[in-house]
Amino acid sequence: MLIISLLDLGIPTGAQRFMGFSYGRNDHAKLSEYFYTDILFMFATSLLTGLFFILLGLASINILSLDSLSLIFLDILIIFGMGGGWSTLGQSFCNTVVKTEYVALSQLSSSLLRLVVSLHWCLLDASSSE
């Protein structure tokens, strides 16, 4: 995850601003351009980084306490975007086209509900131990 978070370079967060601006102006061509350019850039950085680490793995160089086979497996995951970098770009796109006030309200209600349930279980556990 350390490597993946360094690879995305903050692109999903920055792209969300520009995609939101384009979406607000109904400029779907520009929205598409931002999305696909970011996908292409993230794919290129993942591919190059993955190939670099595969070469290190094939040369039997240990990095981050990983043996060669584990390093090659990690790199294959990086190349195919399994580390989370690409999904955050998709999440940024969804946040762009969704009404954010509903997202904020749902997160607030979810947090409050979790708090109520956890307090309820703590009180039940405390009363049963007495």
FENTA-V473746 format. One record per backbone hydrogen bond with DSSP energy under -0.5 kcal/mol. NH is the residue of the N-H (numbers start at 1). CO is the residue of the C=O. E is the energy in kcal/mol with one decimal. If there is no record, write none. Layout:
NH_CO_E / NH_CO_E
//
This chain:
5_1_-2.7 / 6_2_-1.5 / 7_3_-1.8 / 8_4_-1.7 / 11_8_-2.9 / 14_10_-2.3 / 15_11_-3.3 / 16_12_-1.4 / 17_13_-0.9 / 18_14_-1.4 / 19_15_-3.2 / 20_16_-2.1 / 21_17_-2.0 / 22_18_-2.2 / 23_19_-2.6 / 24_20_-2.4 / 25_21_-1.2 / 26_23_-1.4 / 27_22_-2.7 / 28_26_-1.2 / 31_27_-2.1 / 32_28_-2.3 / 33_29_-2.0 / 34_30_-2.6 / 35_31_-2.2 / 36_32_-2.7 / 37_33_-2.2 / 38_34_-2.1 / 39_35_-2.2 / 40_36_-2.4 / 41_37_-2.5 / 42_38_-2.6 / 43_39_-2.4 / 44_40_-2.4 / 45_41_-2.5 / 46_42_-2.2 / 47_43_-2.7 / 48_44_-2.6 / 49_45_-2.3 / 50_46_-2.7 / 51_47_-2.6 / 52_48_-2.1 / 53_49_-2.4 / 54_50_-2.1 / 55_51_-2.2 / 56_52_-1.8 / 57_53_-2.3 / 58_54_-2.8 / 59_55_-1.5 / 60_57_-1.5 / 61_56_-2.4 / 62_60_-0.6 / 63_66_-0.7 / 66_63_-1.7 / 71_67_-2.2 / 72_68_-2.2 / 73_69_-2.2 / 74_70_-2.4 / 75_71_-2.0 / 76_72_-1.9 / 77_73_-1.9 / 78_74_-2.1 / 79_75_-2.6 / 80_76_-2.0 / 81_78_-1.3 / 82_77_-2.6 / 84_81_-0.8 / 88_84_-1.7 / 89_85_-1.0 / 90_86_-1.8 / 91_87_-2.3 / 92_88_-2.1 / 93_89_-2.0 / 94_90_-2.3 / 95_91_-2.5 / 96_92_-1.5 / 97_93_-1.6 / 98_94_-1.0 / 100_98_-0.8 / 102_99_-1.1 / 103_99_-1.1 / 104_100_-2.6 / 105_101_-2.0 / 106_102_-2.2 / 107_103_-2.3 / 108_104_-2.3 / 109_105_-2.6 / 110_106_-2.2 / 111_107_-2.3 / 112_108_-2.4 / 113_109_-2.3 / 114_110_-2.3 / 115_111_-2.1 / 116_112_-2.5 / 117_113_-2.5 / 118_114_-2.5 / 119_115_-2.5 / 120_116_-2.3 / 121_117_-2.3 / 122_118_-2.1 / 123_119_-2.5 / 124_120_-2.2 / 125_121_-2.4 / 126_122_-2.3 / 127_123_-2.1 / 128_124_-1.7 / 129_125_-1.2
//
